[in-house]
């Protein structure tokens, strides 16, 4: 899968900053190369972690006030056809409601996490406010192919105005660390020298971590109110985590 920027640009950007949490430090390339990279990479080449527009396409979402209920409407056929049902709380198995699977859905309010299999197992993916006419749309335009969704739940802590988390190089919160509070389409381009994250702490809010730059690949939802916000090992990132490789992270907000 191709990264969100050209391979040459990403590789060069890795040399822009010496790692120094939170991802700032002295420039270690010549001024002419730095200027060229700035033109090529735009906000990636300027001043450490900044919020930049991702090339991945996500459904628009609006922040809801605390206490506002989450609402999702699911359909058993594509393009919002067939049997449908409205949910305002978690569903561990849509088969209990006469569905073989969810083929399309509308998120009316709140943020949700969907799962490929019942009882919150299998591949997971974030569902934010918007319409999803077929299964391939569930994980965004750059995720792995998704054929079904059979369980889902609201992300209660996604309405926090502030999102903060700390990522660590190794398990059990050891090694180098970085403080995150924004959206990061490429961790490596911004100074994280490893393609893997060994452990993490979510102090507030909720984040979704992606396997590849540009918000692509497997998704892992990290919440401050689950596991007490602490994920000591990579296999705690999800019920069926595929890898400890994490190269982009963004906030989940309603």
RODREN-985823 format. One line per 10 residues: number of its first residue (from 1); their letters; for each residue x negated, y negated, z negated of N, C-alpha, C. Coordinates in steps of 0.001 Angstrom, whole numbers. Atoms other than C-alpha are relative to their C-alpha. Layout:
NUM) A) X Y Z X Y Z X Y Z ~ ... .
END
This chain:
1) XXXXXXXXXX) -849 1184 0 0 0 0 -885 -1235 0 ~ 832 1181 -130 -1317 -3422 897 218 -948 -1157 ~ -153 968 1084 -2003 -5999 -1836 691 -1244 482 ~ -765 1178 -352 -156 -9303 -1948 -843 -1020 742 ~ 888 826 -793 -3206 -11075 -515 -926 935 743 ~ 938 -828 -725 -5803 -9819 1919 -1029 594 -930 ~ 971 -672 861 -8278 -7349 485 -1239 -853 -215 ~ 1208 809 137 -11173 -9704 1185 202 -1147 -962 ~ -276 1115 902 -9505 -12569 -650 50 470 -1438 ~ -92 -523 1366 -8657 -10466 -3693 -1373 377 -523 .
11) XXXXXXXXXX) 1328 -408 445 -12158 -8998 -3810 -852 -1200 -355 ~ 791 1184 282 -13716 -12425 -3630 481 -711 -1246 ~ -548 680 1163 -11374 -13832 -6232 -441 650 -1299 ~ 441 -677 1215 -12552 -11212 -8685 -1294 -609 -522 ~ 1226 620 433 -15834 -13105 -8771 143 -1434 -425 ~ -176 1417 290 -14323 -16503 -9418 -226 -336 -1462 ~ 92 323 1414 -14223 -16269 -13197 -655 1137 -771 ~ 464 -989 968 -16214 -14496 -15847 1131 235 -991 ~ -1100 -278 925 -13770 -12726 -18133 -268 -649 -1344 ~ 95 684 1287 -13164 -14813 -21228 1419 -302 -449 .
21) XXXXXXXXXX) -1408 176 360 -9703 -14401 -22825 287 -1407 -476 ~ -981 -631 -882 -7294 -15809 -22011 -256 -304 1466 ~ 241 45 -1429 -8733 -15443 -18481 -454 -1371 481 ~ 630 1229 -454 -10780 -18588 -18214 -1496 217 -64 ~ 1434 -173 64 -14501 -19114 -17787 -699 -717 1119 ~ 800 711 -978 -17305 -20375 -15645 138 626 1373 ~ -19 -480 -1371 -17094 -20117 -11867 -1358 589 336 ~ 1276 -643 -301 -19731 -17738 -10551 -170 216 1497 ~ 235 -15 -1439 -19470 -18324 -6786 -444 -1390 398 ~ 459 1285 -484 -20964 -21110 -4725 1153 -924 306 .
31) XXXXXXXXXX) -1071 961 -231 -18974 -24320 -4140 667 147 1351 ~ -614 -138 -1319 -18459 -23657 -423 948 1179 38 ~ -880 -1163 46 -17034 -20180 -1035 1212 -274 -863 ~ -1125 330 869 -14902 -21480 -3886 1013 -857 725 ~ -918 859 -751 -13458 -24157 -1616 769 795 1033 ~ -667 -825 -1001 -12718 -21616 1097 1061 888 -632 ~ -962 -848 693 -11023 -19294 -1367 1197 -797 -466 ~ -1109 826 464 -8950 -22152 -2704 986 -244 1122 ~ -878 203 -1142 -7611 -22806 775 760 1267 336 ~ -627 -1264 -353 -6919 -19118 1374 1004 464 -1029 .
41) XXXXXXXXXX) -794 -608 1064 -5462 -18210 -1982 887 -966 -736 ~ -881 966 632 -3806 -21447 -3071 -121 43 -1499 ~ 22 63 1456 -2833 -21338 -6742 -780 1112 -665 ~ 784 -1064 616 -4688 -18040 -7289 -1396 -476 -352 ~ 1390 379 178 -8039 -19827 -7025 -161 -1236 -857 ~ 86 1234 758 -7254 -22710 -9350 377 243 -1451 ~ -217 127 1429 -7663 -22552 -13085 622 1154 -721 ~ -476 -1105 819 -7037 -19074 -14394 1440 356 287 ~ -1364 -458 -188 -3529 -17744 -14934 941 -1174 140 ~ -1068 963 -204 -901 -20008 -13436 1173 735 606 .
51) XXXXXXXXXX) -1160 -610 -612 2607 -19214 -12388 -29 -276 1490 ~ -1 160 -1441 2686 -18599 -8650 1143 802 571 ~ -1118 -684 -641 5355 -17474 -6230 -460 1359 491 ~ 333 -1347 -435 5329 -13744 -5576 554 242 1387 ~ -526 -356 -1303 5744 -12283 -2120 1067 1074 -101 ~ -1082 -947 218 7882 -9543 -3538 1294 -769 -180 ~ -1289 672 83 11561 -10426 -3328 794 552 -1164 ~ -808 -404 1134 13598 -10343 -6515 1331 -716 73 ~ -1298 636 52 17270 -11063 -7001 -41 -1178 -953 ~ -24 1180 860 17952 -14474 -8458 690 337 -1303 .
61) XXXXXXXXXX) -618 -257 1284 18868 -14594 -12103 80 -1294 -781 ~ -192 1203 803 20117 -17183 -14551 -46 376 -1463 ~ 109 -253 1434 19445 -17444 -18255 1371 -91 -645 ~ -1268 20 712 22387 -16619 -20477 -243 -394 -1440 ~ 138 450 1375 23021 -17987 -23920 -17 1187 -944 ~ 30 -1096 970 22328 -15848 -26998 1409 461 -349 ~ -1306 -534 336 25234 -13559 -27774 884 257 1199 ~ -786 -239 -1203 26499 -13541 -24189 -112 1465 383 ~ 35 -1430 -287 27469 -10016 -23223 -591 267 1380 ~ 518 -454 -1282 25720 -8159 -20430 1092 775 722 .
71) XXXXXXXXXX) -1051 -658 -776 27910 -6862 -17613 -565 496 1322 ~ 435 -595 -1255 27226 -4519 -14693 1160 810 579 ~ -1030 -775 -696 29597 -2994 -12099 -708 968 932 ~ 666 -1014 -814 28493 277 -10498 1004 659 940 ~ -823 -615 -1042 29823 1997 -7356 -629 1326 411 ~ 539 -1298 -395 29502 5570 -6142 -267 101 1499 ~ 340 58 -1417 29098 4508 -2485 -775 -1282 278 ~ 762 1187 -360 26834 2024 -751 912 -1163 368 ~ -697 1232 -401 27882 -1578 -42 1278 -217 -803 ~ -1074 293 948 30207 -1706 -3061 1333 642 409 .
81) XXXXXXXXXX) -1181 -759 -402 32625 918 -1769 197 1191 -942 ~ -289 -1190 778 34303 3891 -3410 392 -296 -1436 ~ -333 139 1409 34891 4472 -7094 -939 -1001 -664 ~ 856 942 712 33620 1716 -9392 400 -64 -1468 ~ -239 97 1436 33322 1092 -13110 -841 -1140 -562 ~ 695 1113 639 32358 -1892 -15253 -536 437 -1360 ~ 632 -324 1276 29944 -1508 -18175 -506 -1274 -668 ~ 577 1099 781 28982 -3914 -20935 -982 528 -1049 ~ 967 -614 913 26767 -1478 -22856 -672 1157 722 ~ 801 -1036 -640 24378 1374 -22169 838 1181 465 .
91) XXXXXXXXXX) -634 -1215 -517 25348 4460 -20186 -1096 1042 187 ~ 1054 -1009 -60 23273 7600 -20689 206 1006 1126 ~ -265 -955 -1070 24957 9601 -17911 1272 -412 742 ~ -1178 452 -756 27272 8241 -15189 894 1162 411 ~ -829 -1152 -343 28483 11778 -14498 1175 146 -957 ~ -1099 -42 960 30606 11439 -17623 1163 -890 433 ~ -1040 891 -509 32559 8781 -15712 426 384 1415 ~ -423 -493 -1296 33073 10859 -12588 -907 -365 1155 ~ 952 364 -1040 30023 9614 -10672 -1063 1092 138 ~ 1184 -830 -197 27412 11870 -9108 -1259 -841 -148 .
101) XXXXXXXXXX) 1106 939 95 25131 8852 -8881 536 -1390 294 ~ -342 1378 -354 25215 5073 -8540 -684 -321 1320 ~ 539 298 -1325 24772 4029 -4893 -89 -1493 293 ~ 86 1459 -113 25317 269 -5225 501 -593 -1306 ~ -420 608 1266 25893 -2193 -8049 -82 -1517 71 ~ 45 1448 173 26443 -5789 -9102 -301 -290 -1471 ~ 296 454 1358 24812 -7311 -12171 641 -1365 -166 ~ -737 1246 200 27248 -9977 -13329 -676 -890 -1036 ~ 691 782 1029 25273 -11051 -16403 -996 886 -729 ~ 1014 -732 740 22267 -10074 -18441 -1040 634 908 .
111) XXXXXXXXXX) 1019 -774 -706 19272 -7994 -17432 103 1444 -470 ~ -164 -1420 282 19334 -4203 -17270 -1234 763 475 ~ 1002 -915 -523 16923 -1331 -16801 718 1278 401 ~ -613 -1213 -518 18045 1572 -14636 -996 1144 27 ~ 847 -1192 2 16727 5132 -14670 482 965 1070 ~ -287 -948 -1063 16549 7725 -11951 857 1164 -488 ~ -705 -1163 527 17857 10529 -14183 819 -366 -1235 ~ -829 231 1183 20335 10850 -17034 -860 -62 -1261 ~ 649 140 1304 19413 10080 -20653 -1329 -757 102 ~ 1106 954 -100 16957 7374 -19557 -1329 679 329 .
121) XXXXXXXXXX) 1189 -720 -440 14495 9675 -17830 -310 -343 1458 ~ 402 223 -1382 12547 9377 -14598 -438 -1428 258 ~ 451 1330 -392 11515 6298 -12683 953 -1064 -534 ~ -814 1095 521 12714 3042 -14245 -197 -1243 849 ~ 60 1201 -825 13459 -282 -12571 890 -1074 -603 ~ -726 1135 564 14625 -3737 -13639 1120 -426 939 ~ -1163 488 -744 18060 -4956 -12536 404 -1342 -589 ~ -343 1340 456 18597 -8699 -12815 1229 -499 751 ~ -1251 525 -532 21586 -10846 -11941 -34 -56 1529 ~ -55 -36 -1454 22591 -10231 -8317 722 1236 499 .
131) XXXXXXXXXX) -680 -1122 -641 23969 -7678 -5855 -1021 939 631 ~ 900 -1030 -496 22300 -4407 -4877 828 960 860 ~ -920 -752 -861 24066 -2887 -1834 -368 1456 240 ~ 385 -1398 -145 22064 354 -1719 -1129 328 -969 ~ 984 -452 995 19628 2410 -3788 -1367 -633 206 ~ 1323 554 -262 16540 1040 -2072 -172 -1392 -579 ~ 76 1357 550 17396 -2416 -3433 -186 2 -1510 ~ 56 -25 1462 17382 -1261 -7056 -1374 -396 -525 ~ 1341 261 498 13621 -1457 -7421 -675 -1182 642 ~ 630 1094 -724 13055 -4572 -5301 -515 487 1338 .
141) XXXXXXXXXX) 367 -354 -1369 11762 -4653 -1749 -1333 724 100 ~ 1341 -577 -84 8292 -3367 -2627 -211 1154 -969 ~ 138 -1125 923 9004 -468 -4986 -4 1313 776 ~ -109 -1303 -619 8844 3226 -4311 1460 297 326 ~ -1348 -362 -419 11841 4814 -2632 791 567 -1178 ~ -885 -439 1077 14721 5336 -5050 1255 595 621 ~ -1145 -687 -586 17483 7819 -4239 1220 1 -900 ~ -1139 -97 911 19664 7651 -7327 -248 -814 -1260 ~ 66 551 1349 20423 5970 -10629 1123 650 -787 ~ -1031 -710 755 22237 7983 -13268 94 -427 -1459 .
151) XXXXXXXXXX) -141 574 1345 21612 6068 -16515 -572 -1415 17 ~ 446 1393 45 21048 2435 -17486 365 -594 -1350 ~ -258 668 1272 21017 69 -20450 -350 -1477 123 ~ 367 1422 -21 20920 -3694 -21106 -1336 -231 -696 ~ 1244 413 648 17650 -5387 -22052 355 -1145 -929 ~ -563 963 948 18776 -7174 -25188 -913 -1193 -239 ~ 929 1078 360 15626 -9226 -25795 -408 -859 1186 ~ 422 741 -1190 15390 -10606 -22244 468 -1443 5 ~ -481 1379 8 17190 -13818 -23199 -887 -920 -835 ~ 919 841 758 14249 -15116 -25237 -575 -1083 904 .
161) XXXXXXXXXX) 578 1084 -785 13035 -18495 -24048 -1512 152 125 ~ 1445 -190 -35 9462 -17558 -24877 -315 1487 103 ~ 470 -1371 -146 7786 -14370 -23708 -1506 15 -244 ~ 1424 -99 306 4419 -13401 -25153 -391 1462 -181 ~ 522 -1343 195 2399 -10223 -24952 -1523 -36 71 ~ 1449 -153 -34 -1186 -9075 -25426 -324 1344 622 ~ 429 -1253 -619 -2794 -6482 -23175 -1428 309 -447 ~ 1302 -451 491 -5812 -4420 -24216 -635 957 1007 ~ 757 -823 -936 -8503 -2654 -22261 144 1490 -301 ~ -21 -1412 376 -8273 598 -24229 1197 310 -899 .
171) XXXXXXXXXX) -1082 -436 877 -5817 2627 -26290 -179 -567 -1403 ~ 10 427 1406 -4886 1612 -29852 -496 -1434 -185 ~ 283 1439 85 -5381 -2104 -29141 -1491 -288 -165 ~ 1453 176 59 -9139 -1833 -28636 -528 -564 1316 ~ 646 530 -1192 -11520 -3449 -26182 410 -1433 291 ~ -361 1350 -395 -11084 -6686 -24308 1509 -169 -5 ~ -1432 257 32 -7713 -8347 -24563 317 -1292 742 ~ -462 1212 -662 -5682 -10995 -22786 1388 -361 -475 ~ -1297 503 445 -2763 -13148 -23918 807 -439 1223 ~ -845 306 -1150 111 -13389 -21422 1276 -696 -440 .
181) XXXXXXXXXX) -1251 698 305 3072 -15772 -21409 683 -499 1262 ~ -545 478 -1264 3905 -16226 -17725 116 1175 964 ~ -77 -1023 -1030 4151 -14308 -14436 -1357 108 684 ~ 1347 -208 -508 957 -12761 -13026 31 1001 1159 ~ -87 -907 -1150 1129 -11327 -9476 -1269 803 256 ~ 1227 -791 -110 -2491 -10134 -9696 -853 -236 -1237 ~ 812 136 1206 -4220 -9520 -13018 -1480 -106 338 ~ 1419 12 -344 -7578 -8836 -11397 -415 -1337 600 ~ 336 1280 -615 -7497 -12017 -9331 -93 -1108 -1031 ~ 6 1019 1030 -6942 -13954 -12531 -985 276 -1135 .
191) XXXXXXXXXX) 1054 -191 977 -9808 -12445 -14497 8 1305 -758 ~ -15 -1296 678 -8719 -9044 -15830 -826 956 836 ~ 990 -711 -807 -11644 -6894 -14729 302 1483 172 ~ -330 -1417 -57 -9879 -3541 -14952 1338 174 699 ~ -1286 -283 -641 -7100 -2011 -12853 961 704 -947 ~ -822 -712 971 -5787 -283 -15992 196 -837 -1256 ~ -273 609 1304 -4228 -1452 -19253 214 1143 -980 ~ -37 -1143 908 -4820 910 -22172 1074 -60 -1057 ~ -1043 179 1015 -2321 -536 -24663 458 -1447 47 ~ -524 1366 -14 -214 -3632 -25256 939 -240 -1173 .
201) XXXXXXXXXX) -939 451 1023 1768 -5593 -27820 892 -1080 602 ~ -947 1019 -458 4914 -7559 -26952 495 -744 -1228 ~ -388 787 1172 5375 -10342 -29489 1411 -563 130 ~ -1346 538 -205 8537 -11810 -27945 416 194 1444 ~ -525 -149 -1344 10785 -11301 -24949 -231 1376 583 ~ 168 -1258 -722 10461 -8595 -22321 -754 -263 1297 ~ 792 86 -1221 8101 -7982 -19417 220 1265 823 ~ 60 -1190 -833 8008 -5623 -16457 -1395 52 612 ~ 1352 -211 -501 4603 -4212 -15524 66 851 1265 ~ 0 -697 -1278 3811 -2984 -12018 -1355 650 258 .
211) XXXXXXXXXX) 1200 -774 -292 1295 -471 -10741 -989 -764 881 ~ 854 680 -971 -40 -2696 -7939 193 -1511 -43 ~ -200 1453 -108 -580 -6429 -7287 1241 -318 828 ~ -1166 419 -768 2356 -8370 -5893 1292 629 -459 ~ -1208 -609 568 4895 -6632 -8162 463 1190 841 ~ -302 -1186 -799 4750 -3319 -6300 -348 1265 -778 ~ 298 -1285 618 4714 325 -7289 907 307 -1176 ~ -800 -394 1157 6020 2000 -10421 171 -1165 -961 ~ -322 1056 949 7683 -280 -12963 71 568 -1418 ~ -99 -359 1412 7392 -161 -16749 516 -1209 -765 .
221) XXXXXXXXXX) -626 1090 741 9674 -2295 -18922 -523 4 -1427 ~ 566 144 1339 8053 -3561 -22130 821 -1019 -780 ~ -913 848 764 10314 -5026 -24833 -484 -163 -1434 ~ 453 264 1370 9620 -6642 -28188 828 752 -1032 ~ -858 -666 975 12520 -4799 -29833 50 1523 180 ~ 129 -1452 -124 11514 -1261 -28771 -1430 379 -388 ~ 1318 -407 531 8613 593 -30413 -609 -1104 -859 ~ 482 1174 755 8368 -2540 -32585 -899 -883 859 ~ 800 793 -921 6851 -4131 -29499 -1402 529 215 ~ 1354 -530 -88 3768 -1905 -29757 -43 1260 866 .
231) XXXXXXXXXX) 201 -1123 -903 2644 457 -27002 -1478 384 -107 ~ 1383 -313 363 -505 2130 -28335 -742 765 1079 ~ 622 -815 -1045 -1139 4447 -25380 826 -125 1273 ~ -680 235 -1267 -279 4317 -21703 1194 931 203 ~ -1141 -899 -194 2032 7348 -21895 1215 -416 -824 ~ -1158 560 686 4282 5307 -24192 682 -1091 828 ~ -560 1076 -814 4987 2843 -21370 1387 334 534 ~ -1319 -415 -463 8006 4843 -20276 243 1433 -411 ~ -303 -1384 350 9773 8144 -20811 -773 984 872 ~ 792 -840 -899 7951 9577 -17803 -1015 -879 719 .
241) XXXXXXXXXX) 978 887 -640 4969 7266 -17160 -842 761 1018 ~ 766 -636 -1062 3064 8000 -13978 -1486 -322 -72 ~ 1384 443 -41 -152 6072 -14541 -222 -1113 -1016 ~ 347 1141 845 -1987 3617 -16785 -442 -1186 846 ~ 388 1079 -906 -2757 1517 -13721 1077 -1081 7 ~ -910 1147 -2 -1135 -1915 -14120 -765 -1187 566 ~ 725 1072 -665 -2101 -4765 -11803 822 -1266 207 ~ -787 1240 -5 760 -7269 -11992 1078 105 -1071 ~ -959 48 1106 3146 -8355 -14755 835 -1263 146 ~ -849 1191 18 6117 -10702 -14884 996 89 -1149 .
251) XXXX) -985 74 1070 8635 -11845 -17472 1375 435 503 ~ -1404 -279 -296 12227 -10620 -17594 817 -1038 -741 ~ -826 1028 616 14614 -13487 -18216 1380 17 621 ~ -1363 37 -496 18351 -13815 -17920 321 -1379 540 .
END
